[in-house]
Each structure stands twice: as C-alpha cells, then as structure tokens.
C-alpha cells in the first residue's frame, strides 16, 4: 500500500473515525506529530480513504484511484497527487453515494411528503387510536382565559403557514422529520393574514365553503384537550346524542339539532376511537357547536377569523391553496443556492453536489458575520411587537448575511476526516440551517409526562397539547438566516436558547401573535432583524 498512499495519511483518516475521541491518546506521539505536519490531503488519499470506508473493492492491489476513475467519480481536472478542493471532494462523495446502493438507500429518500401545519396537526396516518404527532393549529372552543391563539381561529391558523413539516421516507422504513420555518414570500402573516384570505376569496369564490375531509376526523387531536365529548365502550350506547336518522359510524360528520338531549349545542358532531390508557378502547362523540358560518361576508376583516369557511382546518381547498403560495426559499436542497452568496461562482459541475451534501449535513457553509451584532441585539435589531400593546410590527428589510461555501479552498486533513466521518456516521452530521433539541414530552398517545410530573395531573386541555410534539428529539430548520445565526449565538454563549420551565421543550409557538422559537413563556422572534 505504501506504493499508492502514505501510511501516515491512511492511519490518520481511518483511526480518526474508527476510534472515539477519548482514545486518541493511544496513537503514538511520533505518528500524531507526523500527522499534524500534513495540512492538506491529496485527491488520491481522499479517494482511497473514502472508498475503504465505503467498502468498495479496489482494482488490483489497493488501486482505489483506478476504481474511482472506472466508476466515473473523478472529474477530469482532479489529479491524484494534487490537493483536492471542497467542491471536488463533494462531487466525488455525491457520485459515490448514488453509485453504492447502501449509501444511496441511507441518504436519498424514496418519498418526501410536505405537510401543512393543518396536515401535521390532524395527521391521520398510523394507528388511528394513537396517531398524535404534534400540534400547531388549535381545534377547540375557548378555554378559561379565552386566548384566541388557543382555540379555533383562522388568524392563528393562517399565521402557522410560514411553517411546514417535511417527512422523508427511506427504503429501510426510517422516517426523518424536520419542522421548517420558511416564510411565505409576499406576506407578513401576523398582520397580513386577512390579505391572504381576501386573495383566496377573490381567486376561488366557489371554494369559500365548509369542506372538512373525513380523513381529518381520524386524527387523535380531536380527543386530546377537548371538553365537548361523550365516551363509551359501545358506539350504540344511548348516552350518545345522535338523531334517529343518523347511521352511527366512525369518522363521519352528522348534525345535532338545537336542544337535543345530552348534546353540547347545535352543530356538527362525529365519532372517533381511542385506546385510553386508563379505561381501554373507547368510542368518543366529538361535538363542534362553536363553528360559525357566513362571517366571510362581513366587511370587518376581524370577523373572518371566526368563520369555518375561511379556516384551513374546515376548508381543504384553502389548506391546499395556501401550500401553493411561494416561499422565501425552496424547501429542498436547492435553498442553498440562495443561502450561500458564492453559489453561482462555483463551477456548475460541482454546484448540485456541494448543495446536496450541505442538505445532508456532511459539509457546512461558513457564516462570515461579526457575532457582536448579537451581543448587542437590542441595539442592532428591532422589536417585533409594540412594547405596550403587543401588536406585531413589520420586520425591517435586512441584507442577506455573508454565508459562503468557499468551495475552491483546498480540503485540509481535518476537514477530510470530518467529512468522511459524517458520511458514515449520521449522528455527527450538522445541517447548517437546522437545530435539534431534546424533546421527549409527549408519547404517541398524547400524554405529556413532564407536564404530569411538574403539575401532578395528566394534561386535559388544549394548552397542554398545542405546540408540543412526540419523539425523543425534534429538529427545526430556520430559514430566516439572521434569526438562525442569533439562535446559534445563544446556544453557543448561553448554552440554551431561552429560559426553560420544567415541563416545556423548545418549539415553534404563536401565542404572542407572531411566530417564535422557544416556549410559550420565553422565545426568540422568527422574523429577520427582530427580537
């Protein structure tokens, strides 16, 4: 092997990702000193190390370069004994990922689904007895303090459309989810929500109507945090408020007349099913008597937030139309074309590869920003809301921060080790515009255990469920880039994003009339240049 590649190079690369950091001291000082003298890795050394890690068999005896050439991995300008640039290395890695089935299956999803905040909150997949994933949009009548954000309200529902949830499905059955803050391009929704509804009515006059898909009724959120219901182990139980002419079946709307015995008021109702932890499997009759109709005809735009015809929960055409509106950035890997100001200067041969690897978290762009801007954030940024009234203000117009791939730089040995490590160990990957937090607050039955631990009782209202999510961790992509960098600054300097209460995890919330990341108690605005 000495004929083809330096023993020191192979040892440094392979040992670095083969042993934990704590074991680094087992390498002899002489070997480590020799490693430290080598600043850049040649293309031949990088290819050899990468192909060995990918378990690709060489041509002949250790001829990994020849194998890479034969596989079409090597651009014509790349020379075996010369340093390799970040762009060239990215190209080789992306080509090999596509060429090796095991790598392709782990890195390229077979299906990607983009969910609206309504699609996510009212997710109907999985086991319908406990398919709760999380909630961004409210679905119940007012609670004790009549907070508009915490009950059925079009203004807050529309506001949530600056957010989507992306599910990526892989061949082995793995599903990776990221919650993406990527604002609608032409609107500041905290103030422009009514303009969006006005445009919808103008463009779709025949679709301003109540239209709630039956599939949406399979979501367990209807049971969680919902006071207006009846429950029994039998759907034929006489305790239910069902007119004689209604066929009792799951997930089908029917109308309950005014003053009907045992009812919760005049309006729509339906049956759902839940596997209750304490009482077993139960049929629930959910009542929706607070739904109002016809207020879209009002000349007072504030009335529009209360009408069912203009809420994406109860109007599927509106839900789908909102998801077609343009956003500030693309939702896939092509967003890096706009995030990195040097993207267009990268040779076209390498552009997709470097953006793809950034999307996978194998490489990271570099932000050339003076961190003092965040140290004095109250001087350099603007308040998102009036200090006295709490009413949101339009955010300032900001220049895009200086973020670059620096694709033409030669790949250092440390960068090569880091890159190859991340290819084979996904836990080491870091996507530039994503932040991952520990979660573990609600299980898939919708029980918030930290809430119960802190307060002594299980969550039984919308406040206990809205803005919470299932899972051990949760990942947010923040594509308001100044706010992303501010969050990173906080996590670096303060070691936490905001002051957390004992039962709250970090999430995207809307309880202060605008989108923010944090908890309902403390948060950071998600509009560039604001605090």
BELJO-V317237 format. One record per backbone hydrogen bond with DSSP energy under -1.0 kcal/mol. CO is the residue of the C=O (numbers start at 1). NH is the residue of the N-H. Records with the same first field share a line. If there is no record, write none. Layout:
CO = NH ; NH
This chain:
1 = 4 ; 5
6 = 10
7 = 11
8 = 12
9 = 13
10 = 14
11 = 15
12 = 16
13 = 17
15 = 19
20 = 23
21 = 24
23 = 26
24 = 27
28 = 32
29 = 33
30 = 34
31 = 35
32 = 36
35 = 38
39 = 413
41 = 84
42 = 46
43 = 47
44 = 48
45 = 49
46 = 50
47 = 51
48 = 52
49 = 53
50 = 54
51 = 56
52 = 55
59 = 63
62 = 64
63 = 59 ; 67
64 = 68
65 = 69
66 = 70
67 = 71
68 = 73
69 = 72
75 = 78
79 = 82
80 = 44
82 = 43
84 = 411
85 = 89
86 = 90
87 = 91
88 = 92
89 = 93
90 = 94
91 = 95
92 = 96
93 = 97
94 = 98
95 = 99
96 = 100
100 = 104
101 = 105
102 = 106
103 = 107
104 = 108
111 = 169
113 = 167
115 = 165
116 = 120
117 = 121
118 = 122
120 = 123
127 = 130
129 = 275
133 = 470
135 = 467
140 = 152
143 = 146
147 = 150
148 = 151
153 = 157
154 = 158
155 = 159
156 = 160
158 = 161
159 = 162
160 = 163
162 = 182
164 = 180
165 = 115
166 = 178
167 = 113
168 = 176
169 = 110 ; 111
170 = 173
174 = 170
176 = 168
178 = 166
179 = 477
180 = 164
181 = 479
183 = 328
188 = 191 ; 192
189 = 193
192 = 196
193 = 197
194 = 198
195 = 199
196 = 200
197 = 201
198 = 202
199 = 203
200 = 204
204 = 207
207 = 209
211 = 316
214 = 217
215 = 218
216 = 219
219 = 222
220 = 223 ; 224
223 = 226
227 = 229
228 = 287
230 = 285
232 = 283
234 = 237
237 = 240
240 = 242
243 = 246
254 = 269
256 = 267
257 = 260
260 = 263
267 = 256
268 = 288
269 = 254
270 = 286
271 = 251
272 = 284
274 = 276 ; 282
276 = 280
280 = 276
282 = 274
283 = 232
284 = 272
285 = 230
286 = 270
288 = 291
292 = 308
294 = 297
295 = 298
300 = 303
301 = 304
303 = 306
304 = 307
305 = 154
307 = 310
308 = 311
311 = 314
314 = 211
315 = 319
316 = 320
317 = 321
318 = 322
319 = 323
321 = 324
322 = 325
326 = 185
332 = 335
333 = 336
334 = 337
335 = 338 ; 339
336 = 340
340 = 343
343 = 346
347 = 350
350 = 354
351 = 355
352 = 356
353 = 357
354 = 358
355 = 359
356 = 360
357 = 362 ; 363
361 = 430
366 = 404
367 = 369
370 = 373
371 = 374 ; 375
372 = 376
374 = 377
376 = 379 ; 380
377 = 381
382 = 531
384 = 393
386 = 390
391 = 386
401 = 403
402 = 368
403 = 341
404 = 366
406 = 409
407 = 87
409 = 86
411 = 41
412 = 416
413 = 417
414 = 418
415 = 419
416 = 420
417 = 421
418 = 422
419 = 423
420 = 424
421 = 425
425 = 428
426 = 429
431 = 434
433 = 478
435 = 476
437 = 474
441 = 449
443 = 446
447 = 443 ; 449
448 = 452
449 = 453
450 = 454
451 = 455
452 = 456
461 = 464
462 = 465 ; 466
465 = 468
468 = 135
471 = 440
472 = 439
474 = 437
475 = 179
476 = 435
477 = 181
480 = 484
481 = 485
482 = 486
483 = 487
484 = 488
485 = 489
486 = 490
487 = 491
488 = 492
489 = 493
490 = 494
501 = 504
507 = 518
509 = 516
510 = 513
515 = 526
516 = 509
517 = 524
518 = 507
522 = 519
524 = 517
527 = 530
529 = 382
